[in-house]
C-alpha cells in the first residue's frame, strides 16, 4: 500500500521541476532568515518575511496577507524551538499549502541546524514564565550560528532547485568566508568585555554572550516574560552595586523605565541592541546586524 505522506515530497519535487525556471518563492518567519535566504539564494529566490525586524517574533498575529504569502510559498523557513508556536500553526492550517507543512521539503526548521542552548529538563509550566522547553530560540544572535543556518538553507534550496545547487553552494561559501573574517574583527573589538558580568532585560542574549565571551549574570525580568516589580528592581539594584556590573543590554521593544531607574541609581551603562535584521534603518543584512551591535556596545561604554 502506498501511503500519501510518502509520495507528497516526491510530488512536490516533480511540481517544482516543471516550473523550475521561476524564482523559488521563499517565505520566512523573521527578517534574519530572509536576509540569509537572499544572501544564499541571490537571483534565484524571491524572499518575503512574515514579521518585521522591529517586532518581537514571539507575538505575531496571523493576517490575511501572511496567509497569502504562505499559500504561495515553495519554501518556508522558521526559527523553531517554539519561537512561533503561538501563531504559526494556525497560519499553516489556514494557508492550506501542503508544500510547506512540517515534514515536507518546503518546510525548514533552522533550530535543527544549530546547537541550542538553555534546554530544560523535567516539566515546564507557565509558573516558570515565558520559557521554552526546546531551548532558547534566539540562536541567530550568535554569528557562528549564521554559518550553520546559511549552510542548511543552501542545502535545502539545492534540493528544491537542483539546477542551481552549485550556485547556492558557491554563495554560501562566500558568505561563510566573509562572516568568519568579520567575526575575528568583532571579537577583537569587544575583547575587553570577555569575562565581564552583564545584566540583560530578557533571556534573548545568551547566544551573543557565548559568542563574545561576556557573562549574563541576571535579568531585569524576574522571570522570562514577567514585568519587573519594585521589589525585583530593588534586589537587582543591590546586586549591580555589589558586583560592580557595568552593562545592561536590552532589545528596543521593551519598556525603558526600569533600565533608566537602574542607570540613575547605579550608573550602569544601558545598551539598546538591535536584535534582528531590520530592527532599525540601515540594518539590511546579517553582517549589518552584528556591525550595529558592536558599535552600540562601544558607543554605550564611551558615553
PASEBA-1860 file (N, C-alpha, C; in nm, 3 decimals):
! residues 303
1> XXXXXXXX> 0.085/-0.121/0.000/0.000/0.000/0.000/0.087/0.124/0.000 ~ 0.060/0.216/-0.089/0.137/0.340/-0.095/0.071/0.444/-0.007 ~ 0.144/0.498/0.087/0.089/0.596/0.180/0.107/0.738/0.125 ~ 0.008/0.821/0.151/0.008/0.957/0.098/0.128/1.036/0.146 ~ 0.166/1.022/0.275/0.276/1.103/0.329/0.409/1.063/0.267 ~ 0.416/0.944/0.206/0.540/0.902/0.142/0.556/0.959/0.002 ~ 0.444/0.988/-0.065/0.453/1.037/-0.203/0.446/1.188/-0.214 ~ 0.400/1.257/-0.109/0.387/1.402/-0.117/0.520/1.472/-0.144
9> XXXXXXXX> 0.631/1.436/-0.074/0.758/1.502/-0.104/0.800/1.485/-0.249 ~ 0.780/1.363/-0.304/0.818/1.339/-0.443/0.732/1.421/-0.537 ~ 0.602/1.430/-0.508/0.513/1.512/-0.591/0.554/1.657/-0.588 ~ 0.597/1.703/-0.469/0.640/1.843/-0.458/0.760/1.870/-0.548 ~ 0.858/1.780/-0.546/0.978/1.799/-0.627/0.945/1.795/-0.775 ~ 0.853/1.706/-0.813/0.813/1.700/-0.954/0.742/1.827/-0.996 ~ 0.656/1.878/-0.908/0.585/2.002/-0.938/0.682/2.116/-0.957 ~ 0.783/2.124/-0.867/0.878/2.233/-0.881/0.961/2.220/-1.007
17> XXXXXXXX> 1.004/2.097/-1.040/1.090/2.079/-1.156/1.019/2.121/-1.283 ~ 0.886/2.111/-1.284/0.812/2.150/-1.403/0.810/2.301/-1.421 ~ 0.831/2.373/-1.312/0.831/2.520/-1.320/0.963/2.575/-1.268 ~ 1.070/2.499/-1.284/1.199/2.532/-1.224/1.262/2.659/-1.276 ~ 1.211/2.712/-1.387/1.269/2.834/-1.441/1.234/2.956/-1.357 ~ 1.126/2.947/-1.280/1.083/3.061/-1.199/1.163/3.066/-1.069 ~ 1.174/3.188/-1.012/1.243/3.203/-0.884/1.165/3.128/-0.776 ~ 1.238/3.065/-0.688/1.175/2.999/-0.573/1.112/3.104/-0.483
25> XXXXXXXX> 0.989/3.080/-0.443/0.921/3.172/-0.351/0.949/3.126/-0.208 ~ 1.031/3.203/-0.141/1.074/3.169/-0.005/1.006/3.264/0.093 ~ 0.940/3.208/0.193/0.877/3.286/0.299/0.946/3.251/0.431 ~ 0.975/3.351/0.511/1.045/3.329/0.637/0.965/3.389/0.752 ~ 0.987/3.337/0.871/0.914/3.392/0.986/0.981/3.516/1.042 ~ 1.109/3.540/1.010/1.177/3.660/1.059/1.262/3.721/0.948 ~ 1.298/3.848/0.966/1.383/3.914/0.869/1.526/3.861/0.870 ~ 1.569/3.804/0.981/1.702/3.744/0.986/1.712/3.628/0.887
33> XXXXXXXX> 1.611/3.543/0.888/1.608/3.431/0.794/1.594/3.481/0.651 ~ 1.516/3.588/0.632/1.500/3.643/0.498/1.634/3.694/0.445 ~ 1.711/3.761/0.530/1.841/3.813/0.488/1.935/3.700/0.448 ~ 1.936/3.592/0.525/2.022/3.479/0.492/1.977/3.411/0.363 ~ 1.846/3.397/0.346/1.795/3.333/0.224/1.828/3.416/0.101 ~ 1.819/3.548/0.111/1.853/3.634/-0.001/2.002/3.626/-0.033 ~ 2.084/3.620/0.071/2.229/3.611/0.051/2.267/3.482/-0.020 ~ 2.209/3.372/0.024/2.243/3.242/-0.033/2.172/3.218/-0.166
41> XXXXXXXX> 2.049/3.266/-0.177/1.970/3.237/-0.296/1.992/3.330/-0.413 ~ 2.029/3.455/-0.384/2.056/3.551/-0.490/1.937/3.569/-0.583 ~ 1.962/3.572/-0.712/1.860/3.600/-0.812/1.762/3.484/-0.830 ~ 1.792/3.369/-0.773/1.708/3.252/-0.795/1.597/3.238/-0.692 ~ 1.586/3.335/-0.599/1.481/3.330/-0.498/1.410/3.465/-0.489 ~ 1.284/3.458/-0.449/1.207/3.576/-0.413/1.165/3.557/-0.269 ~ 1.214/3.643/-0.180/1.201/3.621/-0.036/1.107/3.723/0.027 ~ 1.020/3.676/0.115/0.932/3.762/0.194/0.933/3.716/0.339
49> XXXXXXXX> 0.938/3.812/0.431/0.933/3.780/0.574/0.792/3.804/0.627 ~ 0.748/3.717/0.716/0.616/3.734/0.776/0.614/3.838/0.887 ~ 0.729/3.865/0.949/0.736/3.963/1.057/0.849/4.062/1.028 ~ 0.834/4.187/1.071/0.942/4.285/1.055/1.045/4.273/1.166 ~ 1.165/4.320/1.139/1.271/4.314/1.239/1.250/4.405/1.358 ~ 1.152/4.494/1.349/1.123/4.584/1.459/1.034/4.521/1.566 ~ 0.982/4.402/1.538/0.885/4.341/1.630/0.943/4.221/1.702 ~ 0.873/4.177/1.805/0.909/4.056/1.878/0.841/3.938/1.808
57> XXXXXXXX> 0.918/3.847/1.746/0.856/3.740/1.668/0.782/3.635/1.750 ~ 0.789/3.647/1.883/0.707/3.558/1.966/0.558/3.586/1.947 ~ 0.526/3.713/1.919/0.388/3.757/1.935/0.327/3.813/1.807 ~ 0.357/3.755/1.693/0.295/3.797/1.568/0.147/3.758/1.567 ~ 0.070/3.828/1.485/-0.072/3.798/1.466/-0.093/3.758/1.321 ~ -0.153/3.643/1.299/-0.176/3.595/1.162/-0.273/3.689/1.091 ~ -0.230/3.742/0.977/-0.311/3.833/0.898/-0.339/3.770/0.761 ~ -0.443/3.816/0.692/-0.471/3.762/0.558/-0.352/3.773/0.463
65> XXXXXXXX> -0.275/3.882/0.473/-0.159/3.897/0.385/-0.054/3.790/0.414 ~ -0.041/3.751/0.540/0.053/3.646/0.576/0.006/3.510/0.524 ~ -0.123/3.487/0.532/-0.179/3.362/0.482/-0.154/3.350/0.332 ~ -0.171/3.459/0.258/-0.148/3.456/0.113/-0.002/3.424/0.082 ~ 0.091/3.482/0.159/0.233/3.455/0.136/0.265/3.307/0.156 ~ 0.213/3.250/0.264/0.240/3.110/0.293/0.172/3.019/0.191 ~ 0.055/3.057/0.145/-0.017/2.978/0.045/0.063/2.966/-0.084 ~ 0.136/3.071/-0.121/0.210/3.073/-0.246/0.354/3.022/-0.233
73> XXXXXXXX> 0.399/2.997/-0.110/0.541/2.969/-0.087/0.583/2.832/-0.139 ~ 0.705/2.826/-0.191/0.771/2.699/-0.223/0.852/2.648/-0.105 ~ 0.901/2.742/-0.023/0.984/2.707/0.093/0.951/2.801/0.208 ~ 0.927/2.743/0.325/0.903/2.820/0.446/1.018/2.796/0.543 ~ 1.086/2.902/0.584/1.196/2.894/0.680/1.147/2.945/0.815 ~ 1.166/2.865/0.920/1.119/2.903/1.053/1.234/2.897/1.153 ~ 1.226/2.980/1.256/1.325/2.977/1.365/1.308/2.850/1.446 ~ 1.185/2.813/1.477/1.160/2.690/1.552/1.189/2.704/1.700
81> XXXXXXXX> 1.211/2.592/1.767/1.229/2.588/1.913/1.115/2.660/1.984 ~ 0.994/2.650/1.926/0.872/2.709/1.979/0.869/2.861/1.972 ~ 0.960/2.925/1.898/0.955/3.070/1.885/0.820/3.115/1.829 ~ 0.771/3.047/1.726/0.648/3.090/1.658/0.526/3.007/1.699 ~ 0.536/2.936/1.811/0.433/2.840/1.850/0.295/2.904/1.867 ~ 0.292/3.031/1.902/0.164/3.097/1.928/0.089/3.139/1.804 ~ 0.156/3.144/1.689/0.087/3.196/1.571/0.111/3.120/1.442 ~ 0.219/3.045/1.431/0.248/2.977/1.304/0.157/2.857/1.276
89> XXXXXXXX> 0.129/2.770/1.373/0.043/2.655/1.343/-0.093/2.693/1.283 ~ -0.166/2.790/1.343/-0.293/2.827/1.279/-0.275/2.893/1.143 ~ -0.163/2.961/1.123/-0.135/3.021/0.994/-0.113/2.914/0.888 ~ -0.037/2.810/0.922/-0.015/2.700/0.829/-0.146/2.628/0.797 ~ -0.230/2.614/0.897/-0.358/2.548/0.874/-0.446/2.631/0.781 ~ -0.447/2.762/0.801/-0.531/2.848/0.718/-0.480/2.856/0.574 ~ -0.347/2.851/0.557/-0.288/2.866/0.424/-0.312/2.743/0.336 ~ -0.321/2.625/0.396/-0.350/2.501/0.324/-0.253/2.477/0.207
97> XXXXXXXX> -0.126/2.499/0.236/-0.022/2.475/0.136/0.055/2.351/0.179 ~ 0.029/2.238/0.114/0.092/2.113/0.156/0.243/2.117/0.140 ~ 0.292/2.200/0.047/0.436/2.205/0.021/0.515/2.246/0.144 ~ 0.458/2.336/0.226/0.535/2.393/0.336/0.491/2.340/0.473 ~ 0.417/2.232/0.475/0.379/2.172/0.602/0.500/2.099/0.662 ~ 0.512/2.094/0.796/0.623/2.023/0.860/0.636/1.881/0.806 ~ 0.758/1.842/0.778/0.785/1.709/0.725/0.800/1.704/0.575 ~ 0.759/1.810/0.507/0.773/1.817/0.361/0.894/1.901/0.324
105> XXXXXXXX> 0.946/1.884/0.202/1.069/1.954/0.162/1.060/2.105/0.167 ~ 0.939/2.159/0.158/0.923/2.304/0.160/0.915/2.365/0.298 ~ 0.941/2.286/0.401/0.941/2.337/0.540/1.077/2.311/0.601 ~ 1.145/2.416/0.644/1.278/2.400/0.705/1.283/2.473/0.838 ~ 1.295/2.395/0.945/1.308/2.447/1.081/1.458/2.458/1.109 ~ 1.508/2.582/1.118/1.652/2.604/1.132/1.704/2.570/1.271 ~ 1.616/2.550/1.369/1.665/2.514/1.502/1.734/2.379/1.502 ~ 1.704/2.297/1.401/1.770/2.168/1.392/1.910/2.175/1.334
113> XXXXXXXX> 1.951/2.295/1.289/2.082/2.311/1.225/2.186/2.371/1.318 ~ 2.146/2.410/1.440/2.238/2.481/1.529/2.238/2.415/1.667 ~ 2.345/2.437/1.746/2.344/2.390/1.885/2.255/2.481/1.969 ~ 2.152/2.424/2.029/2.055/2.501/2.107/2.098/2.507/2.254 ~ 2.098/2.627/2.309/2.131/2.648/2.450/2.003/2.658/2.533 ~ 2.014/2.629/2.661/1.904/2.652/2.754/1.792/2.551/2.748 ~ 1.819/2.429/2.701/1.714/2.328/2.701/1.678/2.291/2.845 ~ 1.549/2.271/2.868/1.501/2.242/3.003/1.471/2.094/3.017
121> XXXXXXXX> 1.496/2.042/3.135/1.459/1.905/3.167/1.345/1.906/3.268 ~ 1.267/1.801/3.268/1.155/1.795/3.360/1.034/1.869/3.305 ~ 0.933/1.888/3.388/0.809/1.952/3.345/0.827/2.103/3.335 ~ 0.759/2.161/3.238/0.764/2.306/3.216/0.623/2.361/3.229 ~ 0.606/2.467/3.308/0.475/2.527/3.326/0.487/2.678/3.316 ~ 0.372/2.744/3.306/0.371/2.891/3.297/0.423/2.955/3.425 ~ 0.430/2.878/3.534/0.484/2.933/3.659/0.631/2.972/3.644 ~ 0.698/2.915/3.545/0.838/2.947/3.521/0.855/3.071/3.434
129> XXXXXXXX> 0.743/3.125/3.386/0.749/3.239/3.295/0.743/3.193/3.151 ~ 0.784/3.280/3.062/0.781/3.252/2.918/0.907/3.175/2.878 ~ 0.908/3.047/2.912/1.025/2.964/2.885/0.993/2.865/2.774 ~ 1.098/2.813/2.712/1.083/2.720/2.601/1.151/2.588/2.637 ~ 1.072/2.482/2.643/1.127/2.352/2.680/1.232/2.305/2.580 ~ 1.218/2.345/2.454/1.312/2.301/2.350/1.441/2.382/2.350 ~ 1.449/2.482/2.437/1.570/2.564/2.446/1.546/2.706/2.403 ~ 1.646/2.788/2.421/1.636/2.930/2.387/1.637/2.947/2.235
137> XXXXXXXX> 1.534/3.012/2.177/1.523/3.019/2.032/1.596/3.137/1.967 ~ 1.671/3.216/2.043/1.735/3.336/1.988/1.874/3.306/1.933 ~ 1.890/3.190/1.873/2.022/3.141/1.834/2.087/3.220/1.721 ~ 2.009/3.297/1.644/2.070/3.375/1.535/2.161/3.485/1.588 ~ 2.153/3.515/1.720/2.235/3.620/1.778/2.377/3.572/1.811 ~ 2.410/3.452/1.776/2.549/3.407/1.773/2.588/3.401/1.626 ~ 2.677/3.488/1.579/2.709/3.490/1.437/2.765/3.358/1.386 ~ 2.823/3.278/1.475/2.872/3.146/1.433/2.757/3.057/1.388
145> XXXXXXXX> 2.640/3.077/1.447/2.523/3.001/1.405/2.474/3.045/1.267 ~ 2.509/3.167/1.228/2.472/3.212/1.096/2.528/3.122/0.988 ~ 2.647/3.068/1.011/2.708/2.974/0.915/2.625/2.847/0.907 ~ 2.586/2.792/1.022/2.504/2.670/1.023/2.371/2.694/0.952 ~ 2.310/2.809/0.980/2.180/2.840/0.920/2.192/2.856/0.770 ~ 2.292/2.931/0.725/2.309/2.954/0.582/2.340/2.824/0.509 ~ 2.419/2.737/0.572/2.452/2.608/0.510/2.324/2.525/0.490 ~ 2.240/2.521/0.593/2.116/2.444/0.583/2.023/2.501/0.477
153> XXXXXXXX> 2.016/2.634/0.468/1.932/2.698/0.367/1.983/2.666/0.227 ~ 2.114/2.676/0.208/2.172/2.646/0.077/2.144/2.502/0.036 ~ 2.157/2.410/0.131/2.132/2.269/0.101/1.987/2.245/0.062 ~ 1.893/2.309/0.133/1.752/2.289/0.101/1.716/2.354/-0.032 ~ 1.770/2.473/-0.060/1.747/2.535/-0.190/1.799/2.447/-0.302 ~ 1.915/2.386/-0.281/1.972/2.297/-0.381/1.887/2.173/-0.403 ~ 1.822/2.127/-0.297/1.734/2.011/-0.310/1.610/2.045/-0.390 ~ 1.555/2.164/-0.366/1.435/2.205/-0.437/1.463/2.251/-0.579
161> XXXXXXXX> 1.584/2.300/-0.599/1.622/2.356/-0.730/1.761/2.302/-0.768 ~ 1.768/2.174/-0.805/1.898/2.111/-0.833/1.977/2.181/-0.943 ~ 1.908/2.246/-1.035/1.976/2.312/-1.146/2.074/2.418/-1.098 ~ 2.040/2.482/-0.983/2.125/2.590/-0.933/2.192/2.555/-0.801 ~ 2.199/2.427/-0.768/2.257/2.384/-0.641/2.401/2.430/-0.626 ~ 2.479/2.424/-0.734/2.619/2.465/-0.727/2.631/2.614/-0.697 ~ 2.538/2.693/-0.749/2.541/2.837/-0.724/2.504/2.867/-0.579 ~ 2.407/2.795/-0.525/2.372/2.814/-0.383/2.491/2.778/-0.294
169> XXXXXXXX> 2.561/2.672/-0.328/2.678/2.632/-0.250/2.788/2.737/-0.262 ~ 2.809/2.789/-0.382/2.912/2.892/-0.402/2.880/3.016/-0.320 ~ 2.754/3.058/-0.321/2.716/3.178/-0.247/2.728/3.154/-0.096 ~ 2.695/3.032/-0.052/2.713/3.000/0.089/2.860/3.009/0.128 ~ 2.949/2.953/0.047/3.092/2.955/0.079/3.144/3.099/0.089 ~ 3.097/3.186/0.000/3.138/3.326/0.006/3.088/3.392/0.134 ~ 2.963/3.363/0.171/2.908/3.415/0.296/2.988/3.366/0.416 ~ 3.018/3.236/0.418/3.093/3.178/0.529/3.230/3.245/0.545
177> XXXXXXXX> 3.300/3.267/0.436/3.432/3.328/0.443/3.423/3.470/0.496 ~ 3.327/3.547/0.445/3.312/3.685/0.491/3.276/3.690/0.638 ~ 3.183/3.603/0.679/3.142/3.604/0.819/3.258/3.567/0.911 ~ 3.333/3.465/0.875/3.446/3.425/0.959/3.550/3.536/0.970 ~ 3.573/3.607/0.860/3.666/3.720/0.865/3.615/3.831/0.956 ~ 3.486/3.862/0.942/3.428/3.970/1.023/3.418/3.930/1.170 ~ 3.395/3.802/1.196/3.384/3.756/1.334/3.513/3.783/1.410 ~ 3.627/3.762/1.347/3.755/3.790/1.411/3.765/3.938/1.450
185> XXXXXXXX> 3.717/4.025/1.364/3.719/4.169/1.393/3.623/4.203/1.505 ~ 3.501/4.150/1.499/3.403/4.177/1.604/3.454/4.129/1.740 ~ 3.509/4.008/1.745/3.556/3.954/1.872/3.675/4.034/1.926 ~ 3.763/4.077/1.838/3.877/4.158/1.882/3.830/4.293/1.935 ~ 3.731/4.351/1.870/3.679/4.482/1.910/3.615/4.476/2.047 ~ 3.550/4.365/2.078/3.481/4.351/2.207/3.558/4.264/2.306 ~ 3.685/4.243/2.282/3.764/4.154/2.368/3.770/4.203/2.513 ~ 3.757/4.334/2.532/3.763/4.389/2.669/3.642/4.348/2.752
193> XXXXXXXX> 3.535/4.298/2.687/3.416/4.254/2.760/3.425/4.107/2.802 ~ 3.526/4.037/2.756/3.537/3.894/2.784/3.546/3.870/2.935 ~ 3.457/3.784/2.984/3.454/3.751/3.126/3.378/3.849/3.211 ~ 3.336/3.963/3.155/3.268/4.066/3.234/3.122/4.026/3.262 ~ 3.071/4.060/3.383/2.930/4.033/3.413/2.840/4.137/3.347 ~ 2.728/4.093/3.295/2.634/4.179/3.224/2.493/4.142/3.267 ~ 2.407/4.243/3.278/2.265/4.220/3.302/2.191/4.234/3.170 ~ 2.095/4.147/3.144/2.010/4.157/3.026/1.867/4.184/3.071
201> XXXXXXXX> 1.789/4.243/2.983/1.648/4.264/3.020/1.573/4.132/3.014 ~ 1.587/4.060/2.903/1.520/3.933/2.880/1.629/3.827/2.857 ~ 1.588/3.705/2.835/1.685/3.596/2.818/1.734/3.581/2.674 ~ 1.716/3.684/2.592/1.744/3.673/2.448/1.891/3.663/2.413 ~ 1.980/3.717/2.496/2.117/3.741/2.453/2.219/3.637/2.500 ~ 2.174/3.518/2.540/2.273/3.420/2.586/2.363/3.372/2.472 ~ 2.312/3.372/2.351/2.396/3.332/2.238/2.498/3.441/2.204 ~ 2.458/3.566/2.214/2.551/3.676/2.191/2.663/3.671/2.295
209> XXXXXXXX> 2.626/3.647/2.420/2.725/3.637/2.528/2.822/3.521/2.502 ~ 2.770/3.410/2.455/2.854/3.293/2.428/2.954/3.322/2.315 ~ 2.909/3.399/2.216/2.996/3.430/2.102/3.107/3.526/2.139 ~ 3.079/3.619/2.231/3.176/3.724/2.261/3.235/3.716/2.401 ~ 3.197/3.614/2.477/3.269/3.583/2.600/3.230/3.659/2.724 ~ 3.125/3.741/2.720/3.082/3.804/2.845/2.979/3.715/2.914 ~ 2.948/3.746/3.041/2.862/3.660/3.122/2.733/3.733/3.158 ~ 2.620/3.677/3.121/2.491/3.733/3.165/2.460/3.672/3.301
217> XXXXXXXX> 2.463/3.757/3.404/2.450/3.707/3.540/2.311/3.730/3.599 ~ 2.229/3.810/3.531/2.095/3.836/3.583/2.011/3.901/3.473 ~ 1.879/3.903/3.494/1.788/3.971/3.402/1.701/4.071/3.477 ~ 1.658/4.173/3.405/1.566/4.271/3.462/1.432/4.204/3.491 ~ 1.385/4.119/3.401/1.264/4.043/3.426/1.291/3.939/3.535 ~ 1.211/3.934/3.640/1.234/3.833/3.745/1.215/3.691/3.692 ~ 1.126/3.673/3.594/1.109/3.550/3.519/1.086/3.590/3.374 ~ 1.125/3.507/3.278/1.108/3.544/3.138/0.964/3.582/3.105
225> XXXXXXXX> 0.948/3.702/3.049/0.816/3.749/3.010/0.736/3.813/3.122 ~ 0.791/3.816/3.243/0.722/3.876/3.359/0.781/4.015/3.385 ~ 0.696/4.117/3.389/0.743/4.254/3.408/0.808/4.269/3.545 ~ 0.915/4.348/3.554/0.981/4.368/3.683/0.892/4.443/3.781 ~ 0.905/4.410/3.908/0.833/4.477/4.015/0.929/4.568/4.091 ~ 0.875/4.649/4.180/0.960/4.736/4.262/1.057/4.651/4.346 ~ 1.008/4.539/4.397/1.092/4.454/4.480/1.204/4.388/4.398 ~ 1.171/4.340/4.278/1.273/4.274/4.196/1.377/4.375/4.148
233> XXXXXXXX> 1.335/4.497/4.117/1.429/4.600/4.075/1.521/4.640/4.190 ~ 1.466/4.645/4.310/1.547/4.679/4.427/1.654/4.574/4.451 ~ 1.617/4.447/4.437/1.714/4.339/4.455/1.820/4.343/4.346 ~ 1.779/4.373/4.223/1.874/4.380/4.113/1.969/4.498/4.131 ~ 1.916/4.610/4.177/1.999/4.728/4.203/2.109/4.694/4.304 ~ 2.072/4.623/4.408/2.170/4.585/4.510/2.279/4.495/4.450 ~ 2.240/4.405/4.363/2.340/4.315/4.302/2.432/4.390/4.207 ~ 2.375/4.479/4.128/2.457/4.558/4.035/2.563/4.636/4.112
241> XXXXXXXX> 2.522/4.695/4.223/2.614/4.773/4.305/2.721/4.684/4.370 ~ 2.676/4.573/4.429/2.769/4.485/4.499/2.870/4.420/4.405 ~ 2.824/4.380/4.286/2.911/4.308/4.192/2.975/4.399/4.088 ~ 2.947/4.528/4.098/3.003/4.627/4.006/2.979/4.590/3.860 ~ 2.855/4.560/3.830/2.817/4.522/3.694/2.804/4.649/3.611 ~ 2.872/4.652/3.498/2.882/4.776/3.422/2.790/4.790/3.303 ~ 2.724/4.680/3.260/2.644/4.685/3.138/2.507/4.622/3.159 ~ 2.407/4.685/3.100/2.274/4.627/3.088/2.239/4.630/2.939
249> XXXXXXXX> 2.201/4.516/2.882/2.167/4.510/2.741/2.019/4.472/2.726 ~ 1.956/4.530/2.625/1.813/4.505/2.606/1.774/4.529/2.462 ~ 1.660/4.472/2.422/1.605/4.495/2.290/1.528/4.627/2.288 ~ 1.509/4.686/2.170/1.441/4.816/2.162/1.292/4.811/2.189 ~ 1.229/4.693/2.184/1.083/4.691/2.201/1.039/4.671/2.346 ~ 1.133/4.663/2.441/1.095/4.656/2.582/1.086/4.795/2.643 ~ 1.009/4.806/2.752/0.995/4.935/2.821/1.132/4.980/2.875 ~ 1.154/5.111/2.875/1.285/5.166/2.915/1.287/5.217/3.059
257> XXXXXXXX> 1.171/5.225/3.122/1.163/5.286/3.255/1.252/5.214/3.357 ~ 1.248/5.082/3.354/1.327/5.004/3.451/1.477/5.025/3.428 ~ 1.518/5.026/3.300/1.660/5.046/3.269/1.706/5.185/3.314 ~ 1.622/5.286/3.292/1.658/5.422/3.336/1.673/5.428/3.488 ~ 1.583/5.361/3.558/1.589/5.358/3.704/1.722/5.297/3.751 ~ 1.760/5.186/3.693/1.885/5.121/3.732/2.006/5.207/3.696 ~ 1.999/5.272/3.582/2.108/5.361/3.540/2.122/5.480/3.635 ~ 2.011/5.539/3.672/2.015/5.656/3.760/2.068/5.622/3.899
265> XXXXXXXX> 2.042/5.500/3.946/2.081/5.465/4.082/2.214/5.391/4.093 ~ 2.264/5.341/3.981/2.390/5.266/3.987/2.495/5.315/3.887 ~ 2.451/5.389/3.786/2.542/5.432/3.681/2.568/5.325/3.576 ~ 2.497/5.214/3.581/2.517/5.106/3.483/2.489/5.158/3.341 ~ 2.574/5.120/3.246/2.554/5.158/3.106/2.442/5.075/3.047 ~ 2.350/5.140/2.977/2.238/5.070/2.913/2.258/5.072/2.762 ~ 2.273/4.953/2.704/2.290/4.941/2.559/2.163/4.879/2.500 ~ 2.095/4.956/2.418/1.975/4.907/2.349/2.023/4.849/2.215
273> XXXXXXXX> 2.026/4.717/2.209/2.087/4.648/2.096/1.982/4.607/1.993 ~ 2.009/4.630/1.865/1.920/4.574/1.762/1.924/4.422/1.769 ~ 1.809/4.361/1.774/1.802/4.216/1.793/1.782/4.139/1.664 ~ 1.756/4.211/1.557/1.726/4.144/1.431/1.765/4.232/1.314 ~ 1.786/4.170/1.199/1.794/4.245/1.074/1.664/4.324/1.059 ~ 1.676/4.450/1.021/1.558/4.533/1.006/1.512/4.600/1.134 ~ 1.584/4.580/1.246/1.543/4.640/1.372/1.546/4.792/1.365 ~ 1.634/4.844/1.283/1.636/4.988/1.258/1.695/5.014/1.120
281> XXXXXXXX> 1.681/5.136/1.075/1.724/5.173/0.940/1.874/5.145/0.922 ~ 1.908/5.087/0.808/2.048/5.060/0.777/2.094/4.920/0.812 ~ 2.011/4.845/0.884/2.047/4.706/0.917/1.973/4.616/0.820 ~ 2.034/4.595/0.705/1.968/4.524/0.596/2.023/4.383/0.573 ~ 2.135/4.351/0.635/2.196/4.219/0.616/2.237/4.162/0.751 ~ 2.270/4.034/0.751/2.317/3.967/0.872/2.446/4.030/0.921 ~ 2.533/4.072/0.829/2.657/4.140/0.867/2.627/4.275/0.931 ~ 2.530/4.348/0.873/2.491/4.478/0.928/2.447/4.464/1.073
289> XXXXXXXX> 2.376/4.355/1.105/2.323/4.336/1.240/2.436/4.335/1.342 ~ 2.540/4.258/1.317/2.648/4.248/1.416/2.740/4.369/1.412 ~ 2.754/4.432/1.298/2.825/4.560/1.294/2.756/4.660/1.387 ~ 2.622/4.664/1.381/2.545/4.759/1.463/2.552/4.723/1.611 ~ 2.547/4.596/1.644/2.556/4.554/1.783/2.691/4.593/1.843 ~ 2.798/4.568/1.769/2.932/4.601/1.818/2.946/4.751/1.837 ~ 2.900/4.829/1.742/2.908/4.976/1.752/2.828/5.025/1.871 ~ 2.709/4.968/1.891/2.623/5.011/2.003/2.690/4.983/2.137
297> XXXXXXX> 2.753/4.869/2.150/2.821/4.836/2.276/2.939/4.931/2.300 ~ 3.014/4.963/2.197/3.126/5.055/2.210/3.080/5.196/2.244 ~ 2.978/5.244/2.174/2.928/5.379/2.197/2.869/5.394/2.336 ~ 2.799/5.289/2.382/2.737/5.295/2.517/2.845/5.303/2.623 ~ 2.951/5.227/2.606/3.058/5.227/2.705/3.130/5.362/2.711 ~ 3.142/5.430/2.596/3.212/5.557/2.591/3.132/5.671/2.650 ~ 2.999/5.657/2.652/2.913/5.767/2.698/2.886/5.764/2.847
END
